[in-house]
């Protein structure tokens, strides 16, 4: 039998002082403890994933990247050999 998302549980143990503070915060915003914990965890997860997935460049670095993309250098011997090996591996039957 498959479980639905609403049935998933994450047990957490914490000091009483931490628990009390979280309960107080949940009450302050008018949500249940469960709602508060899920929302806080989701916000933190989204922030972490965005930080991991987004590449931030300075103006100078982005200009250099665009310059190289618009005017790529000629392939050197290492790149030519890598492209040859890739073609040999991918085109085998």
N, C-alpha and C positions, 0 to 999 in steps of 0.2 A: 504494500500500500504506500503510495507516495504522500508526502507531507506537504501541506500548503505553507506559504510564507508565514502566515499568522501563527503557525504551530511551532516555528523554530524558537529555540530558547538559547540564551547566553547567560549561564550562571556567573555571578560575580560576587566575590567576597571583598569586604572593605571594612575599615575601622568604623566604629559607631559614629565618630565625629564627622567622617566623610559622608556617611549615609544620611545623617541628620541634616547636613548642609544641602545635600542634593534634594532631599524631601522638601526642605524649606524653599529652595529655589523653584521646584516644580509647583508648589502651592502658590508662590508669588506670581507665577505666570498663568495660573489656573489650569494646569494640566495634571494628569495622573503621573505617578512616578515612572511608569512604563513609557508613556508618551514622551515624557521629558528625556529619559535616557536614550530612547530610540532617536529622537530628533537631534540631541546633542552628538550622539555617535555618528549619525548620518552627516551632520554638518562638518564634523572633524574629518570623516572619511572623504568627503567631497573636496575639502581644502587640501588634504594630503595628495589626493589623486591629481588635482589640478596642478599642484606644485611639481609633481613628478612628470606630468605629461606636457607641460608648457615650457618651451624654451624661450628665455628672454635674452635679447641681444641689445647691446648699446647701439646707438645710431651708427657709429663708425663700423662696428662689427656687422650690422645688417647691410650697410652699404657695400662692404667688402664681399659678403656672401652673395649679394645680388650681382655684383661685378663679375665674380667667378662663375656664377650660373649663366650669365649672359655671354661671357667670353671664356669658356672653359679652356684650360691649357691642353696642349697636345698630350696624348697618353705616353707615359714613360715605359721603359722596358718591363717594369714590374706589373703595371696595369695591363699591358698587352699580353703578358704571360697569364695573368689571372683571367682575362677575358677568353683566352684560348682554352685554358683548363675548364672554365665554366662551359664553354661551347662543347668541348669533348664530353664532359660529364652529362650535360643536359640533353645532348642530341644522340646519345647511345640508344640503340633499339634492342 
